[in-house]
Amino acid sequence: MDAYELTIGELKERLSVYPDDTKILFSGGLTFYRLKNWGDDEVVFEFNEAQAALPDAFKKANPHVKVAFIDPAAGDWDENGTTGVVDASIR
């Protein structure tokens, strides 16, 4: 298991110290959408914000950026759930 993975057991253990009515917030303004099964032994947390496809040149110039999410209000989304260019530059 790599450093970015967490088992359901580990997550349950970490959350066990909190009452059931404690709110969970995701930093960066992400909003939870659903849990999705990803194979027999993996679950993915999905968010309402779409993940941006980062060009190789951007990733090379910004190796510290692991992922970028797009605010749903940031673009003109078509019926397939895609949008045009959204500025993801880092200043």
C-alpha positions in Angstrom: 0.0 0.0 0.0 1.4 3.4 -0.9 1.5 6.5 1.3 -1.8 7.9 -0.2 -3.9 4.8 0.4 -6.1 4.2 3.4 -8.1 1.1 4.3 -11.7 1.2 5.4 -10.5 -0.2 8.8 -8.0 2.6 9.2 -10.6 5.2 8.2 -13.1 3.8 10.7 -10.5 3.8 13.4 -9.6 7.4 12.8 -13.3 8.4 12.8 -14.2 6.4 15.8 -13.2 9.2 18.2 -15.9 11.5 16.8 -19.7 11.4 17.6 -21.9 10.2 14.7 -23.3 13.7 14.2 -19.9 15.3 13.6 -19.8 17.0 10.2 -17.0 16.1 7.7 -15.7 18.9 5.5 -13.3 18.6 2.6 -10.6 21.3 2.3 -10.3 23.3 -0.9 -14.1 23.7 -1.2 -14.8 20.2 -2.5 -18.3 18.9 -2.1 -18.8 15.1 -1.6 -20.8 13.3 -4.3 -20.6 9.6 -3.6 -18.6 6.5 -2.9 -17.9 4.3 -5.9 -16.7 0.7 -6.0 -13.4 0.5 -7.9 -12.7 -3.1 -8.2 -13.2 -5.8 -5.6 -11.2 -4.2 -2.9 -11.2 -0.4 -3.6 -13.6 2.4 -3.1 -13.2 5.9 -4.6 -14.5 9.1 -3.0 -16.0 11.2 -5.7 -16.7 14.9 -5.6 -19.2 17.2 -7.5 -16.3 19.1 -8.9 -14.8 17.7 -12.1 -11.2 16.7 -12.2 -9.2 18.8 -14.7 -7.1 17.1 -17.3 -3.7 18.8 -16.9 -1.4 19.0 -19.9 2.1 17.4 -19.6 3.8 20.8 -19.9 1.7 22.1 -16.9 2.6 19.0 -14.8 6.3 19.3 -15.7 6.3 23.0 -14.8 4.2 22.4 -11.6 5.3 19.0 -10.2 3.8 19.9 -6.8 0.2 20.0 -8.3 -1.3 16.5 -8.0 -4.8 17.2 -9.1 -7.0 20.2 -10.0 -10.7 20.3 -9.7 -13.0 22.6 -11.7 -15.9 24.5 -10.1 -19.1 23.4 -11.8 -20.0 27.0 -12.4 -16.6 27.7 -14.2 -17.5 26.5 -17.7 -20.2 25.9 -20.2 -20.9 22.1 -19.8 -22.3 20.2 -22.7 -24.7 17.2 -22.4 -21.7 14.8 -22.2 -20.4 16.6 -19.1 -17.4 18.2 -20.8 -16.5 21.9 -20.9 -14.2 24.1 -22.9 -10.9 25.6 -21.7 -10.8 26.6 -18.1 -7.8 28.7 -16.8 -5.9 26.6 -14.3 -2.8 28.7 -14.3 -0.8 29.1 -11.0 0.3 32.6 -10.1 
